[in-house]
Amino acid sequence: MNQQEWEASIEKAAIVSACLIKKDNKYLLVQESQPKAYGLWNLPAGHVDKGEKIREAAIRETKEETGFDVKLINEVAILHEESHNAVKHIFTAEIIGGELTIEEDEILDIKWLTYDEVKELNNSGKLHRPWVWDIINKDHVTS
């Protein structure tokens, strides 16, 4: 396979962009409907498409999953737990427009949750991945 064929065969980069959105001391989380994470809660997040910039993907995925337009504030983490997992870029973001809408083919529910509510989801194994709790907990401790 030559370089051009190889590049054409790649549909997505192994990179995920996510947004940590906090308002009135509550965090915006989405409940996944995809089979591998069905019913679990996550930050608005998704894979970076081929040729897409990481920051653009964070904005696009948040819009697709929540209906909100966001402005990225700061990159708070770059995570890579294991070689077979995507590298994750997590940004703090603020809502600048749009309105809450659920993308029904990917999302079951969207909620604004307090730190204690997110902690309970974490304790009961209802967060998508451990890094979701780590990011929220770090934000809470440093806020």
N, CA, C and O atoms as CSV, one atom per row, in Angstrom:
chain,resi,resn,atom,element,x,y,z
A,1,MET,N,N,0.848,-1.171,0.000
A,1,MET,CA,C,0.000,0.000,0.000
A,1,MET,C,C,0.895,1.235,0.000
A,1,MET,O,O,1.779,1.376,0.845
A,2,ASN,N,N,0.654,2.123,-0.955
A,2,ASN,CA,C,1.451,3.348,-1.001
A,2,ASN,C,C,0.887,4.389,-0.033
A,2,ASN,O,O,-0.164,4.178,0.571
A,3,GLN,N,N,1.586,5.501,0.108
A,3,GLN,CA,C,1.204,6.552,1.050
A,3,GLN,C,C,-0.209,7.078,0.776
A,3,GLN,O,O,-0.998,7.258,1.703
A,4,GLN,N,N,-0.521,7.321,-0.487
A,4,GLN,CA,C,-1.833,7.862,-0.843
A,4,GLN,C,C,-2.955,6.875,-0.491
A,4,GLN,O,O,-3.990,7.278,0.039
A,5,GLU,N,N,-2.753,5.593,-0.784
A,5,GLU,CA,C,-3.750,4.580,-0.446
A,5,GLU,C,C,-3.913,4.462,1.070
A,5,GLU,O,O,-5.028,4.323,1.573
A,6,TRP,N,N,-2.800,4.519,1.784
A,6,TRP,CA,C,-2.841,4.433,3.243
A,6,TRP,C,C,-3.623,5.605,3.830
A,6,TRP,O,O,-4.484,5.413,4.687
A,7,GLU,N,N,-3.322,6.825,3.367
A,7,GLU,CA,C,-4.037,8.003,3.870
A,7,GLU,C,C,-5.525,7.920,3.538
A,7,GLU,O,O,-6.357,8.310,4.358
A,8,ALA,N,N,-5.870,7.429,2.371
A,8,ALA,CA,C,-7.275,7.308,1.980
A,8,ALA,C,C,-8.005,6.269,2.831
A,8,ALA,O,O,-9.220,6.354,3.008
A,9,SER,N,N,-7.273,5.296,3.353
A,9,SER,CA,C,-7.905,4.241,4.148
A,9,SER,C,C,-8.225,4.687,5.571
A,9,SER,O,O,-8.988,4.023,6.273
A,10,ILE,N,N,-7.654,5.793,5.993
A,10,ILE,CA,C,-7.884,6.279,7.355
A,10,ILE,C,C,-9.111,7.185,7.361
A,10,ILE,O,O,-9.127,8.221,6.696
A,11,GLU,N,N,-10.140,6.792,8.114
A,11,GLU,CA,C,-11.346,7.608,8.201
A,11,GLU,C,C,-11.273,8.590,9.366
A,11,GLU,O,O,-11.750,9.720,9.264
A,12,LYS,N,N,-10.690,8.163,10.447
A,12,LYS,CA,C,-10.596,9.010,11.633
A,12,LYS,C,C,-9.199,8.922,12.211
A,12,LYS,O,O,-8.536,7.887,12.140
A,13,ALA,N,N,-8.773,10.020,12.779
A,13,ALA,CA,C,-7.513,10.002,13.511
A,13,ALA,C,C,-7.791,9.360,14.868
A,13,ALA,O,O,-8.924,9.389,15.349
A,14,ALA,N,N,-6.781,8.792,15.473
A,14,ALA,CA,C,-6.930,8.201,16.802
A,14,ALA,C,C,-6.806,9.303,17.857
A,14,ALA,O,O,-6.019,9.205,18.799
A,15,ILE,N,N,-7.602,10.349,17.668
A,15,ILE,CA,C,-7.592,11.497,18.561
A,15,ILE,C,C,-9.036,11.835,18.893
A,15,ILE,O,O,-9.900,11.844,18.016
A,16,VAL,N,N,-9.289,12.111,20.163
A,16,VAL,CA,C,-10.600,12.534,20.626
A,16,VAL,C,C,-10.468,13.927,21.207
A,16,VAL,O,O,-9.505,14.221,21.914
A,17,SER,N,N,-11.436,14.786,20.912
A,17,SER,CA,C,-11.510,16.122,21.509
A,17,SER,C,C,-12.743,16.169,22.397
A,17,SER,O,O,-13.796,15.642,22.040
A,18,ALA,N,N,-12.605,16.807,23.562
A,18,ALA,CA,C,-13.716,16.900,24.507
A,18,ALA,C,C,-13.764,18.290,25.110
A,18,ALA,O,O,-12.756,18.995,25.165
A,19,CYS,N,N,-14.964,18.678,25.568
A,19,CYS,CA,C,-15.145,19.975,26.231
A,19,CYS,C,C,-15.670,19.793,27.639
A,19,CYS,O,O,-16.634,19.065,27.877
A,20,LEU,N,N,-15.022,20.464,28.556
A,20,LEU,CA,C,-15.482,20.576,29.936
A,20,LEU,C,C,-16.200,21.913,30.040
A,20,LEU,O,O,-15.586,22.976,29.961
A,21,ILE,N,N,-17.518,21.834,30.218
A,21,ILE,CA,C,-18.340,23.047,30.269
A,21,ILE,C,C,-18.953,23.125,31.659
A,21,ILE,O,O,-19.643,22.208,32.104
A,22,LYS,N,N,-18.690,24.232,32.332
A,22,LYS,CA,C,-19.190,24.434,33.689
A,22,LYS,C,C,-19.952,25.746,33.735
A,22,LYS,O,O,-19.489,26.770,33.233
A,23,LYS,N,N,-21.137,25.699,34.351
A,23,LYS,CA,C,-21.967,26.893,34.474
A,23,LYS,C,C,-22.731,26.793,35.790
A,23,LYS,O,O,-23.352,25.769,36.077
A,24,ASP,N,N,-22.685,27.843,36.577
A,24,ASP,CA,C,-23.380,27.864,37.870
A,24,ASP,C,C,-23.003,26.660,38.729
A,24,ASP,O,O,-23.856,26.042,39.365
A,25,ASN,N,N,-21.715,26.343,38.735
A,25,ASN,CA,C,-21.174,25.218,39.511
A,25,ASN,C,C,-21.751,23.859,39.121
A,25,ASN,O,O,-21.799,22.941,39.939
A,26,LYS,N,N,-22.186,23.738,37.875
A,26,LYS,CA,C,-22.652,22.450,37.359
A,26,LYS,C,C,-21.905,22.136,36.067
A,26,LYS,O,O,-21.516,23.033,35.319
A,27,TYR,N,N,-21.717,20.852,35.825
A,27,TYR,CA,C,-20.994,20.371,34.650
A,27,TYR,C,C,-21.980,19.789,33.643
A,27,TYR,O,O,-22.935,19.110,34.019
A,28,LEU,N,N,-21.743,20.061,32.370
A,28,LEU,CA,C,-22.593,19.538,31.303
A,28,LEU,C,C,-22.080,18.164,30.877
A,28,LEU,O,O,-20.956,18.030,30.392
A,29,LEU,N,N,-22.915,17.154,31.063
A,29,LEU,CA,C,-22.570,15.802,30.657
A,29,LEU,C,C,-23.629,15.250,29.725
A,29,LEU,O,O,-24.799,15.627,29.791
A,30,VAL,N,N,-23.198,14.349,28.856
A,30,VAL,CA,C,-24.094,13.678,27.916
A,30,VAL,C,C,-24.117,12.191,28.237
A,30,VAL,O,O,-23.106,11.607,28.627
A,31,GLN,N,N,-25.290,11.591,28.065
A,31,GLN,CA,C,-25.433,10.155,28.288
A,31,GLN,C,C,-25.371,9.451,26.939
A,31,GLN,O,O,-26.175,9.717,26.045
A,32,GLU,N,N,-24.414,8.559,26.810
A,32,GLU,CA,C,-24.131,7.893,25.537
A,32,GLU,C,C,-25.219,6.887,25.150
A,32,GLU,O,O,-25.785,6.211,26.009
A,33,SER,N,N,-25.505,6.797,23.835
A,33,SER,CA,C,-26.435,5.780,23.343
A,33,SER,C,C,-25.735,4.734,22.474
A,33,SER,O,O,-26.348,3.745,22.072
A,34,GLN,N,N,-24.460,4.953,22.190
A,34,GLN,CA,C,-23.738,3.986,21.360
A,34,GLN,C,C,-23.487,2.706,22.155
A,34,GLN,O,O,-23.221,2.771,23.356
A,35,PRO,N,N,-23.567,1.551,21.509
A,35,PRO,CA,C,-23.504,0.267,22.218
A,35,PRO,C,C,-22.303,0.100,23.156
A,35,PRO,O,O,-22.453,-0.455,24.245
A,36,LYS,N,N,-21.128,0.565,22.758
A,36,LYS,CA,C,-19.943,0.337,23.594
A,36,LYS,C,C,-19.963,1.135,24.897
A,36,LYS,O,O,-19.207,0.830,25.820
A,37,ALA,N,N,-20.823,2.157,24.979
A,37,ALA,CA,C,-20.881,2.987,26.185
A,37,ALA,C,C,-22.324,3.305,26.572
A,37,ALA,O,O,-22.585,4.316,27.225
A,38,TYR,N,N,-23.253,2.452,26.175
A,38,TYR,CA,C,-24.672,2.737,26.350
A,38,TYR,C,C,-25.014,3.075,27.805
A,38,TYR,O,O,-24.704,2.318,28.725
A,39,GLY,N,N,-25.661,4.229,27.988
A,39,GLY,CA,C,-26.118,4.648,29.304
A,39,GLY,C,C,-25.079,5.327,30.169
A,39,GLY,O,O,-25.405,5.831,31.244
A,40,LEU,N,N,-23.842,5.351,29.726
A,40,LEU,CA,C,-22.775,5.973,30.514
A,40,LEU,C,C,-22.703,7.468,30.221
A,40,LEU,O,O,-23.068,7.918,29.135
A,41,TRP,N,N,-22.235,8.216,31.190
A,41,TRP,CA,C,-22.140,9.673,31.083
A,41,TRP,C,C,-20.739,10.092,30.690
A,41,TRP,O,O,-19.754,9.477,31.098
A,42,ASN,N,N,-20.662,11.144,29.894
A,42,ASN,CA,C,-19.396,11.585,29.328
A,42,ASN,C,C,-19.422,13.095,29.131
A,42,ASN,O,O,-20.487,13.713,29.140
A,43,LEU,N,N,-18.263,13.674,28.957
A,43,LEU,CA,C,-18.189,15.046,28.485
A,43,LEU,C,C,-18.572,15.038,27.006
A,43,LEU,O,O,-18.398,14.016,26.342
A,44,PRO,N,N,-19.084,16.136,26.477
A,44,PRO,CA,C,-19.278,16.188,25.028
A,44,PRO,C,C,-17.931,15.938,24.347
A,44,PRO,O,O,-16.968,16.667,24.587
A,45,ALA,N,N,-17.863,14.923,23.509
A,45,ALA,CA,C,-16.572,14.510,22.950
A,45,ALA,C,C,-16.772,13.669,21.703
A,45,ALA,O,O,-17.853,13.133,21.459
A,46,GLY,N,N,-15.708,13.564,20.919
A,46,GLY,CA,C,-15.752,12.695,19.756
A,46,GLY,C,C,-14.433,12.700,19.011
A,46,GLY,O,O,-13.520,13.473,19.301
A,47,HIS,N,N,-14.374,11.812,18.048
A,47,HIS,CA,C,-13.142,11.666,17.257
A,47,HIS,C,C,-12.918,12.853,16.334
A,47,HIS,O,O,-13.853,13.455,15.808
A,48,VAL,N,N,-11.652,13.160,16.162
A,48,VAL,CA,C,-11.230,14.177,15.206
A,48,VAL,C,C,-11.283,13.532,13.823
A,48,VAL,O,O,-10.689,12.478,13.594
A,49,ASP,N,N,-11.995,14.171,12.916
A,49,ASP,CA,C,-12.086,13.642,11.554
A,49,ASP,C,C,-10.789,13.894,10.794
A,49,ASP,O,O,-10.023,14.804,11.110
A,50,LYS,N,N,-10.571,13.068,9.794
A,50,LYS,CA,C,-9.392,13.208,8.949
A,50,LYS,C,C,-9.327,14.628,8.387
A,50,LYS,O,O,-10.300,15.106,7.803
A,51,GLY,N,N,-8.197,15.300,8.558
A,51,GLY,CA,C,-7.985,16.643,8.049
A,51,GLY,C,C,-8.530,17.745,8.940
A,51,GLY,O,O,-8.354,18.925,8.636
A,52,GLU,N,N,-9.188,17.383,10.032
A,52,GLU,CA,C,-9.792,18.367,10.931
A,52,GLU,C,C,-8.803,18.753,12.031
A,52,GLU,O,O,-8.009,17.923,12.473
A,53,LYS,N,N,-8.849,19.992,12.466
A,53,LYS,CA,C,-8.022,20.441,13.574
A,53,LYS,C,C,-8.651,20.002,14.892
A,53,LYS,O,O,-9.874,19.918,15.010
A,54,ILE,N,N,-7.815,19.726,15.869
A,54,ILE,CA,C,-8.269,19.213,17.161
A,54,ILE,C,C,-9.254,20.175,17.827
A,54,ILE,O,O,-10.286,19.743,18.342
A,55,ARG,N,N,-8.949,21.455,17.820
A,55,ARG,CA,C,-9.829,22.450,18.433
A,55,ARG,C,C,-11.163,22.535,17.687
A,55,ARG,O,O,-12.216,22.673,18.310
A,56,GLU,N,N,-11.120,22.454,16.374
A,56,GLU,CA,C,-12.352,22.480,15.577
A,56,GLU,C,C,-13.234,21.277,15.902
A,56,GLU,O,O,-14.458,21.395,15.948
A,57,ALA,N,N,-12.616,20.131,16.124
A,57,ALA,CA,C,-13.370,18.919,16.455
A,57,ALA,C,C,-14.084,19.067,17.796
A,57,ALA,O,O,-15.224,18.624,17.942
A,58,ALA,N,N,-13.431,19.679,18.765
A,58,ALA,CA,C,-14.052,19.881,20.080
A,58,ALA,C,C,-15.301,20.745,19.943
A,58,ALA,O,O,-16.333,20.451,20.545
A,59,ILE,N,N,-15.208,21.795,19.163
A,59,ILE,CA,C,-16.343,22.701,18.936
A,59,ILE,C,C,-17.450,21.973,18.176
A,59,ILE,O,O,-18.620,22.066,18.548
A,60,ARG,N,N,-17.091,21.250,17.113
A,60,ARG,CA,C,-18.073,20.527,16.294
A,60,ARG,C,C,-18.783,19.447,17.102
A,60,ARG,O,O,-20.010,19.350,17.071
A,61,GLU,N,N,-18.023,18.645,17.817
A,61,GLU,CA,C,-18.628,17.553,18.584
A,61,GLU,C,C,-19.571,18.083,19.662
A,61,GLU,O,O,-20.634,17.508,19.894
A,62,THR,N,N,-19.190,19.166,20.313
A,62,THR,CA,C,-20.069,19.750,21.331
A,62,THR,C,C,-21.359,20.234,20.698
A,62,THR,O,O,-22.438,20.022,21.253
A,63,LYS,N,N,-21.267,20.878,19.551
A,63,LYS,CA,C,-22.456,21.348,18.835
A,63,LYS,C,C,-23.342,20.167,18.432
A,63,LYS,O,O,-24.556,20.197,18.632
A,64,GLU,N,N,-22.728,19.135,17.866
A,64,GLU,CA,C,-23.496,17.967,17.423
A,64,GLU,C,C,-24.203,17.276,18.586
A,64,GLU,O,O,-25.359,16.872,18.459
A,65,GLU,N,N,-23.513,17.138,19.715
A,65,GLU,CA,C,-24.063,16.366,20.827
A,65,GLU,C,C,-24.996,17.158,21.732
A,65,GLU,O,O,-25.869,16.577,22.378
A,66,THR,N,N,-24.823,18.482,21.788
A,66,THR,CA,C,-25.609,19.270,22.752
A,66,THR,C,C,-26.455,20.369,22.119
A,66,THR,O,O,-27.420,20.828,22.730
A,67,GLY,N,N,-26.114,20.798,20.914
A,67,GLY,CA,C,-26.785,21.936,20.282
A,67,GLY,C,C,-26.154,23.267,20.624
A,67,GLY,O,O,-26.539,24.292,20.062
A,68,PHE,N,N,-25.188,23.279,21.537
A,68,PHE,CA,C,-24.561,24.528,21.968
A,68,PHE,C,C,-23.351,24.887,21.115
A,68,PHE,O,O,-22.558,24.023,20.741
A,69,ASP,N,N,-23.224,26.176,20.815
A,69,ASP,CA,C,-22.004,26.726,20.229
A,69,ASP,C,C,-21.100,27.073,21.403
A,69,ASP,O,O,-21.551,27.655,22.390
A,70,VAL,N,N,-19.834,26.720,21.297
A,70,VAL,CA,C,-18.915,26.996,22.393
A,70,VAL,C,C,-17.669,27.726,21.912
A,70,VAL,O,O,-17.282,27.663,20.745
A,71,LYS,N,N,-17.073,28.410,22.850
A,71,LYS,CA,C,-15.774,29.044,22.657
A,71,LYS,C,C,-14.799,28.303,23.564
A,71,LYS,O,O,-15.030,28.184,24.768
A,72,LEU,N,N,-13.717,27.809,22.988
A,72,LEU,CA,C,-12.716,27.111,23.791
A,72,LEU,C,C,-11.902,28.121,24.582
A,72,LEU,O,O,-11.499,29.159,24.056
A,73,ILE,N,N,-11.665,27.810,25.846
A,73,ILE,CA,C,-10.933,28.704,26.736
A,73,ILE,C,C,-9.488,28.253,26.900
A,73,ILE,O,O,-8.550,29.024,26.693
A,74,ASN,N,N,-9.330,26.986,27.276
A,74,ASN,CA,C,-8.001,26.506,27.638
A,74,ASN,C,C,-7.939,24.991,27.438
A,74,ASN,O,O,-8.918,24.289,27.692
A,75,GLU,N,N,-6.812,24.499,26.991
A,75,GLU,CA,C,-6.621,23.048,26.956
A,75,GLU,C,C,-6.155,22.628,28.339
A,75,GLU,O,O,-5.107,23.071,28.810
A,76,VAL,N,N,-6.941,21.764,28.995
A,76,VAL,CA,C,-6.639,21.392,30.372
A,76,VAL,C,C,-5.928,20.050,30.492
A,76,VAL,O,O,-5.328,19.758,31.527
A,77,ALA,N,N,-5.987,19.235,29.448
A,77,ALA,CA,C,-5.310,17.939,29.542
A,77,ALA,C,C,-5.133,17.326,28.162
A,77,ALA,O,O,-5.927,17.547,27.247
A,78,ILE,N,N,-4.068,16.553,28.048
A,78,ILE,CA,C,-3.840,15.651,26.925
A,78,ILE,C,C,-3.584,14.298,27.566
A,78,ILE,O,O,-2.634,14.137,28.332
A,79,LEU,N,N,-4.430,13.328,27.253
A,79,LEU,CA,C,-4.362,12.025,27.913
A,79,LEU,C,C,-4.173,10.912,26.897
A,79,LEU,O,O,-4.729,10.930,25.799
A,80,HIS,N,N,-3.367,9.942,27.308
A,80,HIS,CA,C,-3.185,8.744,26.487
A,80,HIS,C,C,-2.853,7.601,27.421
A,80,HIS,O,O,-1.700,7.420,27.813
A,81,GLU,N,N,-3.879,6.821,27.780
A,81,GLU,CA,C,-3.703,5.783,28.794
A,81,GLU,C,C,-2.990,4.535,28.263
A,81,GLU,O,O,-2.084,4.009,28.909
A,82,GLU,N,N,-3.406,4.069,27.086
A,82,GLU,CA,C,-2.857,2.840,26.533
A,82,GLU,C,C,-2.708,2.992,25.021
A,82,GLU,O,O,-3.390,3.809,24.404
A,83,SER,N,N,-1.822,2.209,24.436
A,83,SER,CA,C,-1.519,2.368,23.014
A,83,SER,C,C,-2.721,2.147,22.117
A,83,SER,O,O,-2.782,2.736,21.038
A,84,HIS,N,N,-3.689,1.316,22.520
A,84,HIS,CA,C,-4.848,1.045,21.670
A,84,HIS,C,C,-5.974,2.063,21.864
A,84,HIS,O,O,-6.993,1.988,21.178
A,85,ASN,N,N,-5.804,3.013,22.787
A,85,ASN,CA,C,-6.808,4.058,23.015
A,85,ASN,C,C,-6.400,5.344,22.313
A,85,ASN,O,O,-5.215,5.619,22.124
A,86,ALA,N,N,-7.392,6.118,21.936
A,86,ALA,CA,C,-7.130,7.406,21.290
A,86,ALA,C,C,-6.500,8.385,22.275
A,86,ALA,O,O,-6.723,8.307,23.483
A,87,VAL,N,N,-5.727,9.289,21.744
A,87,VAL,CA,C,-5.206,10.403,22.528
A,87,VAL,C,C,-6.366,11.383,22.706
A,87,VAL,O,O,-7.070,11.705,21.749
A,88,LYS,N,N,-6.555,11.852,23.936
A,88,LYS,CA,C,-7.659,12.753,24.236
A,88,LYS,C,C,-7.150,14.153,24.554
A,88,LYS,O,O,-6.227,14.330,25.348
A,89,HIS,N,N,-7.774,15.148,23.916
A,89,HIS,CA,C,-7.486,16.551,24.193
A,89,HIS,C,C,-8.733,17.138,24.833
A,89,HIS,O,O,-9.804,17.135,24.226
A,90,ILE,N,N,-8.601,17.642,26.057
A,90,ILE,CA,C,-9.758,18.165,26.776
A,90,ILE,C,C,-9.579,19.666,26.965
A,90,ILE,O,O,-8.541,20.141,27.425
A,91,PHE,N,N,-10.632,20.395,26.593
A,91,PHE,CA,C,-10.630,21.854,26.660
A,91,PHE,C,C,-11.722,22.332,27.605
A,91,PHE,O,O,-12.802,21.742,27.654
A,92,THR,N,N,-11.450,23.397,28.355
A,92,THR,CA,C,-12.551,24.094,29.011
A,92,THR,C,C,-13.202,24.953,27.938
A,92,THR,O,O,-12.543,25.437,27.018
A,93,ALA,N,N,-14.505,25.131,28.078
A,93,ALA,CA,C,-15.241,25.886,27.070
A,93,ALA,C,C,-16.408,26.603,27.730
A,93,ALA,O,O,-16.889,26.208,28.792
A,94,GLU,N,N,-16.851,27.675,27.067
A,94,GLU,CA,C,-18.048,28.363,27.524
A,94,GLU,C,C,-19.058,28.413,26.391
A,94,GLU,O,O,-18.694,28.483,25.217
A,95,ILE,N,N,-20.316,28.376,26.757
A,95,ILE,CA,C,-21.400,28.414,25.774
A,95,ILE,C,C,-21.554,29.847,25.284
A,95,ILE,O,O,-21.640,30.783,26.078
A,96,ILE,N,N,-21.587,30.005,23.956
A,96,ILE,CA,C,-21.749,31.341,23.373
A,96,ILE,C,C,-22.995,31.434,22.499
A,96,ILE,O,O,-23.286,32.498,21.952
A,97,GLY,N,N,-23.731,30.337,22.360
A,97,GLY,CA,C,-24.932,30.357,21.534
A,97,GLY,C,C,-25.549,28.982,21.424
A,97,GLY,O,O,-25.116,28.027,22.070
A,98,GLY,N,N,-26.569,28.904,20.591
A,98,GLY,CA,C,-27.268,27.649,20.373
A,98,GLY,C,C,-28.259,27.373,21.480
A,98,GLY,O,O,-28.424,28.166,22.408
A,99,GLU,N,N,-28.911,26.235,21.364
A,99,GLU,CA,C,-29.834,25.821,22.408
A,99,GLU,C,C,-29.746,24.314,22.576
A,99,GLU,O,O,-29.423,23.582,21.640
A,100,LEU,N,N,-30.039,23.871,23.783
A,100,LEU,CA,C,-29.916,22.465,24.123
A,100,LEU,C,C,-30.791,21.602,23.217
A,100,LEU,O,O,-32.011,21.761,23.177
A,101,THR,N,N,-30.147,20.685,22.491
A,101,THR,CA,C,-30.839,19.704,21.673
A,101,THR,C,C,-30.089,18.383,21.781
A,101,THR,O,O,-28.864,18.364,21.907
A,102,ILE,N,N,-30.817,17.301,21.731
A,102,ILE,CA,C,-30.206,15.976,21.858
A,102,ILE,C,C,-30.089,15.335,20.488
A,102,ILE,O,O,-31.075,15.219,19.761
A,103,GLU,N,N,-28.893,14.924,20.143
A,103,GLU,CA,C,-28.645,14.175,18.904
A,103,GLU,C,C,-29.006,12.717,19.187
A,103,GLU,O,O,-28.195,11.956,19.714
A,104,GLU,N,N,-30.223,12.345,18.833
A,104,GLU,CA,C,-30.797,11.084,19.278
A,104,GLU,C,C,-30.069,9.833,18.811
A,104,GLU,O,O,-30.194,8.788,19.449
A,105,ASP,N,N,-29.316,9.903,17.726
A,105,ASP,CA,C,-28.603,8.701,17.285
A,105,ASP,C,C,-27.332,8.455,18.090
A,105,ASP,O,O,-26.746,7.377,17.994
A,106,GLU,N,N,-26.888,9.443,18.888
A,106,GLU,CA,C,-25.684,9.267,19.697
A,106,GLU,C,C,-25.892,9.521,21.187
A,106,GLU,O,O,-25.120,9.029,22.010
A,107,ILE,N,N,-26.919,10.280,21.538
A,107,ILE,CA,C,-27.080,10.747,22.911
A,107,ILE,C,C,-28.465,10.377,23.441
A,107,ILE,O,O,-29.471,10.579,22.761
A,108,LEU,N,N,-28.511,9.832,24.664
A,108,LEU,CA,C,-29.774,9.515,25.325
A,108,LEU,C,C,-30.318,10.709,26.114
A,108,LEU,O,O,-31.521,10.969,26.121
A,109,ASP,N,N,-29.405,11.429,26.779
A,109,ASP,CA,C,-29.819,12.521,27.648
A,109,ASP,C,C,-28.655,13.485,27.832
A,109,ASP,O,O,-27.496,13.137,27.602
A,110,ILE,N,N,-28.985,14.695,28.248
A,110,ILE,CA,C,-27.989,15.722,28.557
A,110,ILE,C,C,-28.417,16.358,29.866
A,110,ILE,O,O,-29.581,16.721,30.036
A,111,LYS,N,N,-27.473,16.493,30.795
A,111,LYS,CA,C,-27.819,17.085,32.091
A,111,LYS,C,C,-26.697,17.992,32.588
A,111,LYS,O,O,-25.517,17.786,32.305
A,112,TRP,N,N,-27.123,19.007,33.346
A,112,TRP,CA,C,-26.209,19.824,34.129
A,112,TRP,C,C,-26.153,19.171,35.508
A,112,TRP,O,O,-27.175,19.063,36.186
A,113,LEU,N,N,-24.972,18.739,35.921
A,113,LEU,CA,C,-24.825,17.991,37.168
A,113,LEU,C,C,-23.852,18.685,38.114
A,113,LEU,O,O,-22.836,19.238,37.691
A,114,THR,N,N,-24.178,18.644,39.385
A,114,THR,CA,C,-23.268,19.193,40.396
A,114,THR,C,C,-22.063,18.266,40.541
A,114,THR,O,O,-22.072,17.130,40.068
A,115,TYR,N,N,-21.055,18.765,41.189
A,115,TYR,CA,C,-19.868,17.958,41.472
A,115,TYR,C,C,-20.265,16.681,42.223
A,115,TYR,O,O,-19.804,15.591,41.886
A,116,ASP,N,N,-21.120,16.822,43.242
A,116,ASP,CA,C,-21.531,15.655,44.036
A,116,ASP,C,C,-22.308,14.645,43.193
A,116,ASP,O,O,-22.169,13.438,43.394
A,117,GLU,N,N,-23.118,15.121,42.261
A,117,GLU,CA,C,-23.849,14.205,41.377
A,117,GLU,C,C,-22.897,13.464,40.447
A,117,GLU,O,O,-23.080,12.273,40.193
A,118,VAL,N,N,-21.887,14.156,39.941
A,118,VAL,CA,C,-20.885,13.503,39.088
A,118,VAL,C,C,-20.078,12.501,39.913
A,118,VAL,O,O,-19.751,11.413,39.437
A,119,LYS,N,N,-19.765,12.875,41.143
A,119,LYS,CA,C,-19.030,11.966,42.038
A,119,LYS,C,C,-19.824,10.680,42.255
A,119,LYS,O,O,-19.255,9.589,42.245
A,120,GLU,N,N,-21.137,10.806,42.449
A,120,GLU,CA,C,-21.986,9.634,42.630
A,120,GLU,C,C,-22.007,8.769,41.365
A,120,GLU,O,O,-21.962,7.542,41.455
A,121,LEU,N,N,-22.075,9.399,40.191
A,121,LEU,CA,C,-21.997,8.633,38.944
A,121,LEU,C,C,-20.680,7.875,38.862
A,121,LEU,O,O,-20.643,6.714,38.455
A,122,ASN,N,N,-19.608,8.538,39.249
A,122,ASN,CA,C,-18.298,7.889,39.238
A,122,ASN,C,C,-18.274,6.699,40.196
A,122,ASN,O,O,-17.820,5.612,39.838
A,123,ASN,N,N,-18.768,6.917,41.421
A,123,ASN,CA,C,-18.765,5.849,42.430
A,123,ASN,C,C,-19.622,4.662,42.023
A,123,ASN,O,O,-19.348,3.533,42.427
A,124,SER,N,N,-20.656,4.905,41.227
A,124,SER,CA,C,-21.540,3.812,40.798
A,124,SER,C,C,-21.166,3.256,39.421
A,124,SER,O,O,-21.914,2.465,38.847
A,125,GLY,N,N,-20.003,3.671,38.888
A,125,GLY,CA,C,-19.522,3.123,37.619
A,125,GLY,C,C,-20.299,3.592,36.409
A,125,GLY,O,O,-20.355,2.884,35.403
A,126,LYS,N,N,-20.908,4.785,36.481
A,126,LYS,CA,C,-21.746,5.255,35.388
A,126,LYS,C,C,-21.106,6.349,34.535
A,126,LYS,O,O,-21.776,6.974,33.712
A,127,LEU,N,N,-19.810,6.576,34.734
A,127,LEU,CA,C,-19.085,7.491,33.846
A,127,LEU,C,C,-18.417,6.668,32.755
A,127,LEU,O,O,-17.996,5.535,32.988
A,128,HIS,N,N,-18.324,7.244,31.569
A,128,HIS,CA,C,-17.787,6.537,30.401
A,128,HIS,C,C,-16.375,6.008,30.629
A,128,HIS,O,O,-16.082,4.854,30.314
A,129,ARG,N,N,-15.519,6.834,31.164
A,129,ARG,CA,C,-14.120,6.453,31.414
A,129,ARG,C,C,-13.634,7.142,32.689
A,129,ARG,O,O,-14.166,8.188,33.061
A,130,PRO,N,N,-12.637,6.573,33.360
A,130,PRO,CA,C,-12.096,7.202,34.578
A,130,PRO,C,C,-11.585,8.628,34.353
A,130,PRO,O,O,-11.641,9.452,35.266
A,131,TRP,N,N,-11.093,8.925,33.160
A,131,TRP,CA,C,-10.541,10.255,32.914
A,131,TRP,C,C,-11.605,11.343,33.019
A,131,TRP,O,O,-11.275,12.490,33.321
A,132,VAL,N,N,-12.878,11.010,32.777
A,132,VAL,CA,C,-13.946,12.005,32.889
A,132,VAL,C,C,-14.006,12.513,34.332
A,132,VAL,O,O,-14.076,13.719,34.572
A,133,TRP,N,N,-13.979,11.582,35.285
A,133,TRP,CA,C,-13.973,11.969,36.698
A,133,TRP,C,C,-12.692,12.731,37.044
A,133,TRP,O,O,-12.741,13.736,37.753
A,134,ASP,N,N,-11.571,12.267,36.559
A,134,ASP,CA,C,-10.297,12.924,36.864
A,134,ASP,C,C,-10.317,14.387,36.441
A,134,ASP,O,O,-9.860,15.251,37.188
A,135,ILE,N,N,-10.836,14.673,35.264
A,135,ILE,CA,C,-10.889,16.043,34.741
A,135,ILE,C,C,-11.830,16.906,35.581
A,135,ILE,O,O,-11.486,18.030,35.947
A,136,ILE,N,N,-13.020,16.377,35.885
A,136,ILE,CA,C,-13.991,17.139,36.670
A,136,ILE,C,C,-13.491,17.342,38.094
A,136,ILE,O,O,-13.624,18.431,38.651
A,137,ASN,N,N,-12.924,16.309,38.677
A,137,ASN,CA,C,-12.411,16.421,40.043
A,137,ASN,C,C,-11.283,17.449,40.118
A,137,ASN,O,O,-11.237,18.260,41.043
A,138,LYS,N,N,-10.385,17.413,39.150
A,138,LYS,CA,C,-9.285,18.389,39.118
A,138,LYS,C,C,-9.831,19.808,38.972
A,138,LYS,O,O,-9.351,20.732,39.630
A,139,ASP,N,N,-10.834,19.979,38.110
A,139,ASP,CA,C,-11.434,21.302,37.940
A,139,ASP,C,C,-12.067,21.774,39.245
A,139,ASP,O,O,-11.916,22.936,39.621
A,140,HIS,N,N,-12.763,20.897,39.925
A,140,HIS,CA,C,-13.441,21.245,41.172
A,140,HIS,C,C,-12.438,21.645,42.256
A,140,HIS,O,O,-12.650,22.614,42.985
A,141,VAL,N,N,-11.367,20.899,42.350
A,141,VAL,CA,C,-10.348,21.159,43.375
A,141,VAL,C,C,-9.638,22.489,43.114
A,141,VAL,O,O,-9.312,23.212,44.056
A,142,THR,N,N,-9.399,22.813,41.842
A,142,THR,CA,C,-8.653,24.031,41.517
A,142,THR,C,C,-9.534,25.250,41.332
A,142,THR,O,O,-9.020,26.357,41.173
A,143,SER,N,N,-10.856,25.077,41.349
A,143,SER,CA,C,-11.767,26.224,41.160
A,143,SER,C,C,-11.938,27.028,42.430
A,143,SER,O,O,-12.667,28.019,42.439
